[in-house]
Amino acid sequence: METGPYWRWQGEVLVLRCQVQPRAAAAGIVGEHGGRLRIRVSALPSEGAANQRLCQLLAREFGVAQAAVEISAGHGSKFKTALVRAPARIPAGLGIEDARA
């Protein structure tokens, strides 16, 4: 199984350990920070808005439907575990090796 500081494959599912920064001026993937993938979202961390924006951003970046992205841990925390089912692409610069190839 291929693994990295913040990612691992479980079959066709890419598991990402994330640190989410809500209320950011600009949304996007920042890069690795402290063993997690740092991600900025513009939404407030209330009523699941930041979690929903995180799923939307990951779906767009990995080329999947939003239903293929799930937060499996850390719903009320800035530290989250996100699952991306069968990503169509891996964004450049993240250092994630596609173990499915």
N, CA and C atoms as an extended XYZ file, in Angstrom:
303
Properties=species:S:1:pos:R:3:atomname:S:1:resname:S:1:resid:I:1 pbc="F F F"
N         0.842       -1.175        0.000 N   MET     1
C         0.000        0.000        0.000 CA  MET     1
C         0.890        1.243        0.000 C   MET     1
N         0.631        2.163       -0.914 N   GLU     2
C         1.372        3.412       -1.000 CA  GLU     2
C         0.841        4.382        0.049 C   GLU     2
N         1.756        5.056        0.763 N   THR     3
C         1.355        6.048        1.746 CA  THR     3
C         2.293        7.239        1.694 C   THR     3
N         1.830        8.341        2.205 N   GLY     4
C         2.630        9.548        2.309 CA  GLY     4
C         2.364       10.190        3.659 C   GLY     4
N         2.888       11.369        3.891 N   PRO     5
C         2.715       11.990        5.204 CA  PRO     5
C         1.256       12.272        5.556 C   PRO     5
N         0.418       12.540        4.573 N   TYR     6
C        -0.982       12.874        4.850 CA  TYR     6
C        -1.972       12.068        4.010 C   TYR     6
N        -1.501       11.091        3.274 N   TRP     7
C        -2.402       10.333        2.404 CA  TRP     7
C        -2.076        8.851        2.441 C   TRP     7
N        -3.077        8.049        2.098 N   ARG     8
C        -2.883        6.604        1.912 CA  ARG     8
C        -4.024        6.086        1.041 C   ARG     8
N        -3.744        5.004        0.360 N   TRP     9
C        -4.756        4.355       -0.463 CA  TRP     9
C        -5.370        3.199        0.316 C   TRP     9
N        -6.676        3.045        0.218 N   GLN    10
C        -7.408        1.872        0.692 CA  GLN    10
C        -8.199        1.370       -0.510 C   GLN    10
N        -7.564        0.527       -1.305 N   GLY    11
C        -8.177        0.096       -2.557 CA  GLY    11
C        -8.302        1.273       -3.502 C   GLY    11
N        -9.514        1.591       -3.919 N   GLU    12
C        -9.779        2.710       -4.824 CA  GLU    12
C       -10.044        4.018       -4.083 C   GLU    12
N        -9.985        3.992       -2.770 N   VAL    13
C       -10.291        5.179       -1.966 CA  VAL    13
C        -8.996        5.838       -1.508 C   VAL    13
N        -8.893        7.137       -1.752 N   LEU    14
C        -7.766        7.924       -1.282 CA  LEU    14
C        -8.172        8.560        0.046 C   LEU    14
N        -7.423        8.259        1.096 N   VAL    15
C        -7.694        8.784        2.434 CA  VAL    15
C        -6.740        9.949        2.674 C   VAL    15
N        -7.306       11.113        2.997 N   LEU    16
C        -6.513       12.328        3.207 CA  LEU    16
C        -6.691       12.836        4.631 C   LEU    16
N        -5.582       13.040        5.314 N   ARG    17
C        -5.603       13.690        6.630 CA  ARG    17
C        -5.442       15.185        6.372 C   ARG    17
N        -6.461       15.954        6.744 N   CYS    18
C        -6.510       17.374        6.383 CA  CYS    18
C        -6.523       18.283        7.604 C   CYS    18
N        -6.021       19.489        7.404 N   GLN    19
C        -6.198       20.583        8.343 CA  GLN    19
C        -6.902       21.678        7.568 C   GLN    19
N        -8.107       22.016        7.994 N   VAL    20
C        -8.938       22.954        7.253 CA  VAL    20
C        -8.932       24.314        7.947 C   VAL    20
N        -8.741       25.355        7.149 N   GLN    21
C        -8.788       26.729        7.641 CA  GLN    21
C       -10.050       27.378        7.083 C   GLN    21
N       -11.084       27.547        7.917 N   PRO    22
C       -12.291       28.229        7.447 CA  PRO    22
C       -12.085       29.738        7.425 C   PRO    22
N       -13.034       30.448        6.854 N   ARG    23
C       -13.026       31.913        6.757 CA  ARG    23
C       -11.826       32.454        5.985 C   ARG    23
N       -11.284       31.681        5.081 N   ALA    24
C       -10.122       32.132        4.310 CA  ALA    24
C       -10.562       33.095        3.209 C   ALA    24
N        -9.686       34.013        2.873 N   ALA    25
C        -9.977       34.969        1.807 CA  ALA    25
C       -10.048       34.262        0.450 C   ALA    25
N        -9.173       33.273        0.262 N   ALA    26
C        -9.158       32.511       -0.992 CA  ALA    26
C        -9.149       31.022       -0.661 C   ALA    26
N       -10.004       30.266       -1.341 N   ALA    27
C       -10.093       28.831       -1.115 CA  ALA    27
C        -9.069       28.098       -1.978 C   ALA    27
N        -8.573       26.979       -1.460 N   GLY    28
C        -7.656       26.166       -2.242 CA  GLY    28
C        -6.817       25.259       -1.380 C   GLY    28
N        -6.111       24.356       -2.041 N   ILE    29
C        -5.194       23.457       -1.363 CA  ILE    29
C        -3.861       24.176       -1.216 C   ILE    29
N        -3.372       24.268        0.008 N   VAL    30
C        -2.133       24.988        0.290 CA  VAL    30
C        -0.929       24.066        0.144 C   VAL    30
N        -1.025       22.860        0.687 N   GLY    31
C         0.079       21.908        0.659 CA  GLY    31
C         0.232       21.223        1.996 C   GLY    31
N         1.305       20.478        2.171 N   GLU    32
C         1.530       19.714        3.390 CA  GLU    32
C         1.957       20.636        4.520 C   GLU    32
N         1.384       20.403        5.703 N   HIS    33
C         1.735       21.188        6.885 CA  HIS    33
C         1.538       20.298        8.110 C   HIS    33
N         2.616       19.971        8.787 N   GLY    34
C         2.524       19.183       10.007 CA  GLY    34
C         1.933       17.804        9.817 C   GLY    34
N         2.227       17.165        8.702 N   GLY    35
C         1.710       15.822        8.446 CA  GLY    35
C         0.270       15.778        7.982 C   GLY    35
N        -0.263       16.921        7.581 N   ARG    36
C        -1.633       16.987        7.063 CA  ARG    36
C        -1.659       17.843        5.804 C   ARG    36
N        -2.697       17.658        5.003 N   LEU    37
C        -2.896       18.475        3.811 CA  LEU    37
C        -3.671       19.718        4.241 C   LEU    37
N        -3.051       20.869        4.136 N   ARG    38
C        -3.701       22.104        4.566 CA  ARG    38
C        -4.566       22.638        3.440 C   ARG    38
N        -5.827       22.923        3.790 N   ILE    39
C        -6.813       23.376        2.812 CA  ILE    39
C        -7.539       24.586        3.376 C   ILE    39
N        -7.694       25.612        2.556 N   ARG    40
C        -8.434       26.809        2.947 CA  ARG    40
C        -9.802       26.794        2.280 C   ARG    40
N       -10.826       27.141        3.055 N   VAL    41
C       -12.182       27.303        2.520 CA  VAL    41
C       -12.713       28.649        2.999 C   VAL    41
N       -13.571       29.260        2.215 N   SER    42
C       -14.072       30.592        2.544 CA  SER    42
C       -15.280       30.559        3.472 C   SER    42
N       -15.882       29.413        3.647 N   ALA    43
C       -17.098       29.304        4.447 CA  ALA    43
C       -16.811       29.396        5.945 C   ALA    43
N       -17.834       29.783        6.678 N   LEU    44
C       -17.752       29.815        8.133 CA  LEU    44
C       -17.842       28.389        8.676 C   LEU    44
N       -17.237       28.135        9.839 N   PRO    45
C       -17.283       26.787       10.400 CA  PRO    45
C       -18.556       26.550       11.221 C   PRO    45
N       -19.705       26.885       10.664 N   SER    46
C       -20.955       26.688       11.383 CA  SER    46
C       -21.956       25.944       10.521 C   SER    46
N       -22.722       25.105       11.168 N   GLU    47
C       -23.784       24.329       10.522 CA  GLU    47
C       -23.278       23.530        9.326 C   GLU    47
N       -22.038       23.096        9.387 N   GLY    48
C       -21.487       22.236        8.347 CA  GLY    48
C       -21.103       22.932        7.059 C   GLY    48
N       -21.135       24.256        7.027 N   ALA    49
C       -20.836       24.990        5.790 CA  ALA    49
C       -19.396       24.763        5.338 C   ALA    49
N       -18.451       24.805        6.272 N   ALA    50
C       -17.048       24.593        5.903 CA  ALA    50
C       -16.828       23.158        5.428 C   ALA    50
N       -17.506       22.206        6.056 N   ASN    51
C       -17.381       20.807        5.621 CA  ASN    51
C       -17.919       20.628        4.205 C   ASN    51
N       -19.033       21.262        3.914 N   GLN    52
C       -19.610       21.164        2.574 CA  GLN    52
C       -18.680       21.794        1.535 C   GLN    52
N       -18.104       22.944        1.855 N   ARG    53
C       -17.171       23.584        0.922 CA  ARG    53
C       -15.922       22.735        0.729 C   ARG    53
N       -15.456       22.085        1.800 N   LEU    54
C       -14.307       21.200        1.691 CA  LEU    54
C       -14.609       20.067        0.711 C   LEU    54
N       -15.761       19.451        0.832 N   CYS    55
C       -16.138       18.362       -0.078 CA  CYS    55
C       -16.235       18.857       -1.516 C   CYS    55
N       -16.805       20.045       -1.713 N   GLN    56
C       -16.903       20.612       -3.056 CA  GLN    56
C       -15.523       20.858       -3.644 C   GLN    56
N       -14.624       21.419       -2.851 N   LEU    57
C       -13.281       21.723       -3.326 CA  LEU    57
C       -12.524       20.440       -3.677 C   LEU    57
N       -12.584       19.437       -2.806 N   LEU    58
C       -11.890       18.181       -3.089 CA  LEU    58
C       -12.477       17.489       -4.321 C   LEU    58
N       -13.794       17.534       -4.465 N   ALA    59
C       -14.435       16.929       -5.645 CA  ALA    59
C       -13.927       17.598       -6.921 C   ALA    59
N       -13.864       18.910       -6.922 N   ARG    60
C       -13.380       19.644       -8.099 CA  ARG    60
C       -11.918       19.318       -8.384 C   ARG    60
N       -11.075       19.356       -7.365 N   GLU    61
C        -9.642       19.136       -7.551 CA  GLU    61
C        -9.313       17.709       -7.996 C   GLU    61
N       -10.063       16.718       -7.505 N   PHE    62
C        -9.772       15.324       -7.833 CA  PHE    62
C       -10.651       14.792       -8.967 C   PHE    62
N       -11.500       15.637       -9.539 N   GLY    63
C       -12.277       15.263      -10.713 CA  GLY    63
C       -13.358       14.228      -10.462 C   GLY    63
N       -14.037       14.324       -9.322 N   VAL    64
C       -15.106       13.389       -8.994 CA  VAL    64
C       -16.365       14.157       -8.644 C   VAL    64
N       -17.476       13.441       -8.581 N   ALA    65
C       -18.724       14.041       -8.125 CA  ALA    65
C       -18.618       14.311       -6.628 C   ALA    65
N       -19.360       15.295       -6.154 N   GLN    66
C       -19.298       15.620       -4.736 CA  GLN    66
C       -19.721       14.436       -3.869 C   GLN    66
N       -20.580       13.582       -4.384 N   ALA    67
C       -21.013       12.401       -3.633 CA  ALA    67
C       -19.873       11.404       -3.418 C   ALA    67
N       -18.788       11.527       -4.170 N   ALA    68
C       -17.639       10.629       -4.030 CA  ALA    68
C       -16.660       11.100       -2.963 C   ALA    68
N       -16.965       12.224       -2.316 N   VAL    69
C       -16.102       12.768       -1.260 CA  VAL    69
C       -16.878       12.722        0.053 C   VAL    69
N       -16.213       12.233        1.090 N   GLU    70
C       -16.862       12.090        2.391 CA  GLU    70
C       -15.881       12.476        3.491 C   GLU    70
N       -16.375       13.137        4.508 N   ILE    71
C       -15.571       13.398        5.697 CA  ILE    71
C       -15.872       12.269        6.666 C   ILE    71
N       -14.847       11.482        6.979 N   SER    72
C       -15.073       10.312        7.827 CA  SER    72
C       -14.754       10.573        9.293 C   SER    72
N       -14.005       11.627        9.582 N   ALA    73
C       -13.674       11.961       10.975 CA  ALA    73
C       -13.381       13.448       11.073 C   ALA    73
N       -13.694       14.029       12.235 N   GLY    74
C       -13.365       15.425       12.486 CA  GLY    74
C       -14.400       16.414       12.018 C   GLY    74
N       -15.661       16.043       12.018 N   HIS    75
C       -16.707       16.931       11.506 CA  HIS    75
C       -16.730       18.287       12.204 C   HIS    75
N       -16.435       18.334       13.497 N   GLY    76
C       -16.461       19.588       14.238 CA  GLY    76
C       -15.083       20.133       14.563 C   GLY    76
N       -14.071       19.644       13.881 N   SER    77
C       -12.692       20.017       14.162 CA  SER    77
C       -12.027       20.550       12.897 C   SER    77
N       -10.924       21.281       13.074 N   LYS    78
C       -10.163       21.696       11.900 CA  LYS    78
C        -9.325       20.549       11.360 C   LYS    78
N        -9.123       19.511       12.160 N   PHE    79
C        -8.401       18.314       11.727 CA  PHE    79
C        -9.419       17.274       11.277 C   PHE    79
N        -9.384       16.911       10.004 N   LYS    80
C       -10.387       16.021        9.423 CA  LYS    80
C        -9.727       14.893        8.637 C   LYS    80
N       -10.473       13.838        8.449 N   THR    81
C       -10.078       12.779        7.535 CA  THR    81
C       -11.120       12.761        6.427 C   THR    81
N       -10.655       12.923        5.189 N   ALA    82
C       -11.551       12.952        4.033 CA  ALA    82
C       -11.265       11.743        3.149 C   ALA    82
N       -12.314       11.171        2.586 N   LEU    83
C       -12.208       10.045        1.663 CA  LEU    83
C       -12.606       10.513        0.273 C   LEU    83
N       -11.791       10.191       -0.714 N   VAL    84
C       -12.100       10.498       -2.112 CA  VAL    84
C       -12.158        9.168       -2.845 C   VAL    84
N       -13.344        8.788       -3.301 N   ARG    85
C       -13.535        7.505       -3.974 CA  ARG    85
C       -13.155        7.608       -5.451 C   ARG    85
N       -12.239        6.751       -5.864 N   ALA    86
C       -11.809        6.631       -7.257 CA  ALA    86
C       -11.520        7.981       -7.909 C   ALA    86
N       -10.527        8.732       -7.399 N   PRO    87
C       -10.221       10.026       -8.006 CA  PRO    87
C        -9.853        9.889       -9.477 C   PRO    87
N       -10.410       10.780      -10.296 N   ALA    88
C       -10.134       10.762      -11.730 CA  ALA    88
C        -8.763       11.337      -12.043 C   ALA    88
N        -8.292       12.231      -11.172 N   ARG    89
C        -6.964       12.827      -11.356 CA  ARG    89
C        -6.394       13.163       -9.986 C   ARG    89
N        -5.085       13.303       -9.961 N   ILE    90
C        -4.368       13.717       -8.753 CA  ILE    90
C        -3.790       15.102       -9.045 C   ILE    90
N        -4.170       16.118       -8.268 N   PRO    91
C        -3.634       17.453       -8.524 CA  PRO    91
C        -2.106       17.468       -8.462 C   PRO    91
N        -1.507       18.194       -9.356 N   ALA    92
C        -0.042       18.289       -9.420 CA  ALA    92
C         0.499       18.955       -8.162 C   ALA    92
N         1.678       18.535       -7.770 N   GLY    93
C         2.370       19.156       -6.655 CA  GLY    93
C         2.021       18.638       -5.287 C   GLY    93
N         1.115       17.678       -5.184 N   LEU    94
C         0.731       17.156       -3.880 CA  LEU    94
C         1.598       15.981       -3.432 C   LEU    94
N         2.348       15.386       -4.344 N   GLY    95
C         3.198       14.266       -3.982 CA  GLY    95
C         2.455       12.972       -3.736 C   GLY    95
N         1.256       12.883       -4.239 N   ILE    96
C         0.450       11.666       -4.062 CA  ILE    96
C         0.728       10.735       -5.220 C   ILE    96
N         1.160        9.526       -4.899 N   GLU    97
C         1.422        8.517       -5.925 CA  GLU    97
C         0.165        7.709       -6.155 C   GLU    97
N        -0.192        7.526       -7.403 N   ASP    98
C        -1.387        6.765       -7.756 CA  ASP    98
C        -1.054        5.283       -7.725 C   ASP    98
N        -1.407        4.611       -6.638 N   ALA    99
C        -1.092        3.200       -6.454 CA  ALA    99
C        -1.998        2.287       -7.277 C   ALA    99
N        -3.008        2.857       -7.915 N   ARG   100
C        -3.942        2.053       -8.702 CA  ARG   100
C        -3.377        1.725      -10.072 C   ARG   100
N        -2.360        2.456      -10.510 N   ALA   101
C        -1.844        2.289      -11.866 CA  ALA   101
C        -1.136        0.969      -12.058 C   ALA   101
